[in-house]
Every structure is written in C-alpha cells, then in structure tokens.
Amino acid sequence: MSDDTRPPGTLADPHEIHLIVLTGMSGGGKTVALRALEDLEFYCVDNLPSVLLPQLVNAATSGDRRGRPRRIAVGVDVRNRGTDFAHMPTVLSELAGAGVQVHLIFLDCRDDVLIKRYSETRRRHPLATRGVSLADAIVEERRLLRPLIAIAEKVIDSSELNVHQLRRLVATGYAQATEGLTLMFQSFAFRRGLPLDADFVFDARCLPNPHWEPRLRPLSGKDAPVREFLDAAPLVGEYFADTARWLDAWLPRFEQDDRSYVTISIGCTGGRHRSVYLVEKLAAHYRSHREGVLTFHRELE
C-alpha cells in the first residue's frame, strides 16, 4: 500500500501513523485478529463504514502528539451494508497519499470450513437472508470482497488454524508496531498436552488448587474470589516473584538477539484457575512498563 521497500506484514517505524484494515470472509477470524491487535495496544474499531476511515484516522491522531495513538486497526466487512467495497481501494490510496501507513489484511477461509464453522456455532451469515442459502451467501460475499483481496498486503488463510495460531500469526506479523519484544502469556492444562508453540513452560501444579473449593470450582483465575484465594497463599506469591525475576533476567537476552516474539506458557491440571491467575498477573506486571503483552487462555476459549 505504500511505495517504500519494507516487506509486507511489518511495521518498521512505530512513530508513524499505521492503519491496519482487517477484512475478509465472515467466519474467517477477523474478530480474533482484531483482538490480537488490541492486545498490541492498537486503537481498534469494528464494523466501520469505509467512508468514515479518514475521519477516524483524523480524530484518533489529533491533539497532543505525545498522547495520540499511532496505531489504528479497523474491521470492515459485509455486515455494514453502507460500505462500498469497489470504492474502498480509493479511500485507502488517499490515506496513504496523506502519509498514513496503510496495511490491508484479508482473512480468507475455504468454503467447506466456513460452512462447518457456521453449522457448529449456529450463527447466521450476514448475507444469508430469507431464501438465501449459506453456500450462496458465501459466494456473494466473495464477489463483494473481490476488490479488497486484489490489493491486500497480506492474505491469511485460516482454514487450518485454531484461534491461538491465528492470534499468534497476526501478532507476530505486526509486533514491530511496538517497541521491543512482544510477549505472549498463555495458560493451559497439562492433561490436554503441552502447547507446541511455547518458548518457556512453567508448571504451577505444585500450588494450592482452587478446584477443591466447591464455591471456586465453576470460576476461573480471572474471577475475584479465585484471585483472593490465591493471593492469600504465600507459596503463590513466591512462585510469581521467582517467575517474574527469572523472566526479568533472561528476556533482555532475547531482545539483544533480535527476537520479536516470545511465548511463555503456564500450566496447571485443568488450565482454569492457577495458570490463568498467573498469566493475568504476569501480563499486568509487564504491561506496566512495556508494550506488546498478549494473553491467551487455551482452556477458556
């Protein structure tokens, strides 16, 4: 979308104004991708008519230069009937001409997978109105979005990706919008196997387990009663402090090695209480002094 020589899918200068437009097939993963960018501290707006893009960029970047958001992500799709997809390339070109670094990501997916996803979730396709089958709605959506996939900087086929893989793919590709190393903290259950993409794995099964408290069992590590239970356990505090101290000592070494993305996985038996609590606590700790901190809870998704 711009005339420089940077490779597609990267944001070389975090001080420029970057606009990522997420579009693509309904059910292809736009919401997941937008959430990943939100975790990277993009200013995110979903389902925005394309004609409003210039006003959004102007409003989001006006005012005090030190406080203005430099990274904006917008979801655009067929849910908004007021969007003229044939005219949208012109809108994006005008923004690029005004100095905005525009990046268009198209989320694609095979038709058979889209049909399966809609069948499993029982959601209605936005174009599947009365008398229109799901298969016909998908065909019509592809026709409407043809002008956008033709100019996309990056096309992501989510057919064989799970939620976490898609989030990581988007975050990795655009992590350079943040300064320094992007961290992904993820919780998981050991009984369901180790995450294959983990760089570091910490085992929290030695900590007091809220699962054995009947009132806490239905909750997760995000809920206040579980947090209070674990906050009150000295062993949990020691575990958190030791883990943070180890990461503080070694993460700078990865930054010096030009790594842009590291995944820290924390597991417990069920992946709902202790690991979730520690992931949220560690993420909050690192967000207090750095950008690009993501979280993912495998067993809660």
C-alpha positions as CSV (number, residue, x, y, z in Angstrom):
1,M,0.0,0.0,0.0
2,S,3.0,2.3,0.2
3,D,5.9,2.9,-2.1
4,D,8.7,2.1,0.3
5,T,10.7,-1.2,0.3
6,R,9.7,-2.6,3.7
7,P,8.5,-6.2,3.5
8,P,4.7,-6.9,3.7
9,G,3.4,-7.6,7.1
10,T,5.8,-5.4,9.0
11,L,5.5,-2.0,10.7
12,A,9.0,-0.7,10.5
13,D,8.6,2.7,12.2
14,P,6.4,2.7,15.4
15,H,6.3,6.5,15.3
16,E,4.4,6.7,12.0
17,I,0.7,6.6,11.8
18,H,-0.3,3.0,11.0
19,L,-3.8,1.9,9.9
20,I,-4.5,-1.8,9.7
21,V,-7.7,-2.6,7.9
22,L,-9.0,-6.1,8.6
23,T,-11.4,-7.6,6.2
24,G,-12.3,-10.9,4.7
25,M,-14.8,-13.7,4.8
26,S,-17.4,-13.8,7.7
27,G,-16.2,-16.7,9.9
28,G,-12.7,-16.3,8.8
29,G,-11.3,-15.0,12.0
30,K,-11.5,-11.1,11.8
31,T,-12.7,-10.8,15.4
32,V,-9.7,-12.9,16.6
33,A,-7.3,-10.9,14.6
34,L,-8.7,-7.6,15.8
35,R,-8.4,-8.8,19.4
36,A,-4.7,-9.7,18.8
37,L,-4.1,-6.2,17.6
38,E,-6.0,-4.7,20.5
39,D,-3.6,-6.6,22.8
40,L,-0.8,-4.9,20.9
41,E,-2.4,-1.6,22.0
42,F,-3.8,-0.7,18.7
43,Y,-6.9,1.6,18.8
44,C,-9.5,-0.8,17.4
45,V,-12.9,-0.2,15.8
46,D,-15.0,-3.0,14.4
47,N,-17.6,-2.8,11.6
48,L,-16.8,0.7,10.4
49,P,-18.1,2.0,7.1
50,S,-15.2,2.7,4.7
51,V,-16.2,6.3,4.1
52,L,-15.6,7.0,7.8
53,L,-11.9,5.8,7.7
54,P,-10.4,9.3,7.1
55,Q,-12.5,10.8,9.9
56,L,-11.5,8.1,12.3
57,V,-7.7,8.5,11.5
58,N,-8.0,12.2,11.9
59,A,-9.9,12.0,15.2
60,A,-7.7,9.3,16.6
61,T,-4.4,11.1,15.8
62,S,-5.4,14.7,16.6
63,G,-4.5,16.6,19.8
64,D,-1.3,16.2,21.9
65,R,1.3,14.4,19.8
66,R,2.7,12.6,22.8
67,G,-0.7,11.1,23.7
68,R,-2.2,10.4,20.3
69,P,-2.5,6.7,19.2
70,R,-0.1,5.9,16.3
71,R,-1.6,2.5,15.6
72,I,-5.2,2.0,14.5
73,A,-7.0,-1.2,13.4
74,V,-10.4,-1.3,11.8
75,G,-12.6,-4.2,10.9
76,V,-14.5,-3.8,7.7
77,D,-16.9,-6.5,6.3
78,V,-20.2,-7.2,4.7
79,R,-22.1,-6.7,8.0
80,N,-22.1,-3.0,7.2
81,R,-24.3,-2.6,4.1
82,G,-23.2,1.0,3.7
83,T,-19.6,0.0,2.7
84,D,-18.8,0.4,-1.0
85,F,-16.0,-2.2,-1.4
86,A,-15.3,-1.1,-5.0
87,H,-14.6,2.4,-3.8
88,M,-12.6,1.3,-0.8
89,P,-9.2,1.0,-2.6
90,T,-9.5,4.7,-3.5
91,V,-10.1,5.6,0.2
92,L,-7.1,3.6,1.3
93,S,-5.0,5.1,-1.5
94,E,-5.9,8.7,-0.4
95,L,-5.0,7.9,3.2
96,A,-1.6,6.5,2.0
97,G,-1.1,9.7,0.0
98,A,-1.7,11.7,3.1
99,G,1.2,9.9,4.9
100,V,-0.7,7.2,6.7
101,Q,1.0,3.7,6.5
102,V,-2.0,1.6,5.4
103,H,-1.9,-2.2,5.7
104,L,-4.8,-4.3,4.4
105,I,-5.1,-7.8,5.9
106,F,-7.6,-10.2,4.2
107,L,-8.8,-13.2,6.3
108,D,-9.8,-16.0,4.0
109,C,-11.0,-19.5,4.6
110,R,-12.2,-22.4,2.5
111,D,-15.9,-22.6,1.8
112,D,-16.3,-26.1,3.3
113,V,-14.6,-24.9,6.6
114,L,-16.8,-21.8,6.7
115,I,-19.9,-23.9,6.3
116,K,-18.7,-26.2,9.1
117,R,-18.0,-23.3,11.4
118,Y,-21.4,-21.8,10.9
119,S,-23.0,-25.1,11.4
120,E,-21.1,-25.7,14.7
121,T,-21.8,-22.2,16.1
122,R,-25.4,-21.9,14.7
123,R,-24.7,-18.3,13.8
124,R,-26.4,-16.8,10.7
125,H,-24.2,-15.5,7.9
126,P,-24.9,-11.7,7.4
127,L,-25.9,-12.3,3.8
128,A,-27.9,-15.4,4.4
129,T,-31.3,-13.6,4.4
130,R,-34.6,-15.4,3.9
131,G,-34.4,-17.5,0.8
132,V,-30.6,-17.3,0.5
133,S,-28.6,-20.4,1.4
134,L,-25.4,-20.3,3.4
135,A,-23.4,-21.6,0.3
136,D,-24.9,-18.8,-1.9
137,A,-24.2,-16.2,0.8
138,I,-20.5,-17.2,0.8
139,V,-20.4,-17.0,-3.0
140,E,-21.9,-13.5,-2.9
141,E,-19.6,-12.4,-0.2
142,R,-16.5,-13.4,-2.2
143,R,-17.9,-11.4,-5.1
144,L,-18.4,-8.3,-3.0
145,L,-14.9,-8.6,-1.4
146,R,-13.0,-9.2,-4.7
147,P,-11.7,-5.6,-4.9
148,L,-10.1,-5.9,-1.5
149,I,-8.4,-9.3,-1.8
150,A,-6.8,-8.0,-5.0
151,I,-5.0,-5.2,-3.2
152,A,-4.4,-6.9,0.2
153,E,-0.9,-6.6,1.7
154,K,-1.4,-9.9,3.4
155,V,-3.9,-12.7,2.9
156,I,-4.2,-15.2,5.8
157,D,-6.0,-18.5,5.1
158,S,-7.4,-19.5,8.5
159,S,-8.8,-22.8,7.3
160,E,-6.3,-25.0,9.2
161,L,-5.6,-22.5,12.0
162,N,-7.0,-22.7,15.5
163,V,-7.8,-19.5,17.5
164,H,-4.4,-19.3,19.2
165,Q,-2.4,-20.0,16.0
166,L,-4.3,-17.2,14.2
167,R,-3.7,-14.7,17.1
168,R,0.0,-15.6,17.1
169,L,0.3,-15.2,13.3
170,V,-1.3,-11.8,13.4
171,A,0.6,-10.6,16.5
172,T,3.9,-11.9,15.1
173,G,3.5,-10.3,11.8
174,Y,2.6,-6.9,13.3
175,A,4.5,-6.9,16.5
176,Q,7.0,-4.5,15.1
177,A,4.4,-1.8,15.7
178,T,5.5,-2.0,19.3
179,E,9.0,-1.2,20.6
180,G,10.9,-4.2,21.9
181,L,9.9,-7.8,22.4
182,T,6.3,-8.9,22.2
183,L,5.3,-11.3,25.0
184,M,2.5,-13.9,24.8
185,F,1.5,-15.3,28.1
186,Q,-0.7,-18.4,27.8
187,S,-2.4,-20.7,30.2
188,F,-3.1,-24.4,29.5
189,A,-4.0,-27.7,31.1
190,F,-1.2,-30.3,31.3
191,R,-3.8,-33.1,30.9
192,R,-4.5,-31.8,27.4
193,G,-0.9,-31.7,26.4
194,L,1.8,-29.1,26.1
195,P,1.4,-26.1,23.8
196,L,3.5,-26.8,20.7
197,D,4.5,-23.1,20.2
198,A,5.8,-22.5,23.8
199,D,9.2,-21.0,24.2
200,F,9.1,-21.4,28.0
201,V,6.9,-23.7,30.1
202,F,6.2,-23.2,33.8
203,D,4.4,-25.8,35.9
204,A,2.0,-24.4,38.5
205,R,0.6,-27.7,39.7
206,C,2.5,-27.5,42.9
207,L,0.4,-24.5,44.1
208,P,-2.8,-24.7,46.2
209,N,-5.7,-25.7,43.9
210,P,-9.0,-23.7,44.0
211,H,-10.6,-26.6,42.2
212,W,-11.0,-28.4,45.6
213,E,-13.0,-25.5,46.9
214,P,-16.7,-26.1,45.8
215,R,-17.5,-22.4,45.6
216,L,-14.5,-21.7,43.4
217,R,-14.7,-24.7,41.1
218,P,-17.0,-23.2,38.5
219,L,-15.0,-20.0,38.3
220,S,-11.7,-19.2,36.6
221,G,-8.5,-17.4,37.6
222,K,-10.0,-14.2,36.2
223,D,-12.7,-14.1,38.9
224,A,-12.2,-12.1,42.1
225,P,-12.9,-15.0,44.6
226,V,-10.2,-17.2,42.9
227,R,-7.7,-14.3,42.8
228,E,-8.3,-13.6,46.5
229,F,-7.9,-17.3,47.3
230,L,-4.5,-17.4,45.5
231,D,-3.4,-14.0,46.7
232,A,-3.7,-15.3,50.3
233,A,-1.4,-18.2,49.7
234,P,2.3,-17.3,50.4
235,L,3.5,-20.1,48.1
236,V,1.7,-18.5,45.1
237,G,3.3,-15.1,45.9
238,E,6.8,-16.8,45.9
239,Y,6.1,-18.6,42.7
240,F,5.0,-15.4,40.9
241,A,8.0,-13.4,42.2
242,D,10.5,-16.1,41.2
243,T,9.0,-16.5,37.7
244,A,9.0,-12.7,37.2
245,R,12.6,-12.4,38.4
246,W,13.7,-15.2,36.0
247,L,11.9,-13.6,33.1
248,D,13.3,-10.1,34.0
249,A,16.8,-11.6,33.9
250,W,16.5,-13.5,30.6
251,L,14.1,-11.7,28.4
252,P,16.6,-8.9,27.7
253,R,18.9,-11.5,26.3
254,F,16.3,-12.4,23.7
255,E,15.8,-8.8,22.8
256,Q,19.5,-8.4,22.2
257,D,19.3,-11.4,19.9
258,D,16.7,-9.5,17.8
259,R,13.8,-11.8,18.8
260,S,10.5,-10.1,18.3
261,Y,8.1,-12.6,19.9
262,V,8.4,-15.0,22.9
263,T,5.6,-17.3,24.2
264,I,5.6,-18.0,28.0
265,S,3.2,-20.9,28.8
266,I,2.0,-21.6,32.3
267,G,0.2,-24.9,33.0
268,C,-1.8,-26.4,35.8
269,T,-4.0,-29.5,36.0
270,G,-7.2,-28.1,34.5
271,G,-5.9,-24.9,33.0
272,R,-8.7,-22.8,34.5
273,H,-7.5,-21.5,37.9
274,R,-3.8,-21.3,38.9
275,S,-2.4,-20.9,35.4
276,V,-5.0,-18.3,34.4
277,Y,-4.3,-16.4,37.5
278,L,-0.6,-16.4,37.0
279,V,-0.9,-15.4,33.3
280,E,-3.1,-12.5,34.1
281,K,-0.8,-11.4,37.0
282,L,2.3,-11.6,34.9
283,A,0.7,-9.8,32.0
284,A,-0.3,-7.0,34.2
285,H,3.2,-6.8,35.7
286,Y,4.8,-6.4,32.3
287,R,2.1,-4.1,30.8
288,S,3.0,-1.6,33.5
289,H,6.4,-0.9,31.8
290,R,6.3,-2.3,28.3
291,E,4.1,-2.6,25.2
292,G,3.2,-5.7,23.3
293,V,1.9,-8.0,26.0
294,L,-0.6,-10.6,24.9
295,T,-2.6,-13.2,26.9
296,F,-4.3,-16.4,25.8
297,H,-6.2,-18.9,27.9
298,R,-6.3,-22.1,25.9
299,E,-8.9,-23.9,28.1
300,L,-11.2,-20.9,28.4
301,E,-11.5,-20.2,24.7
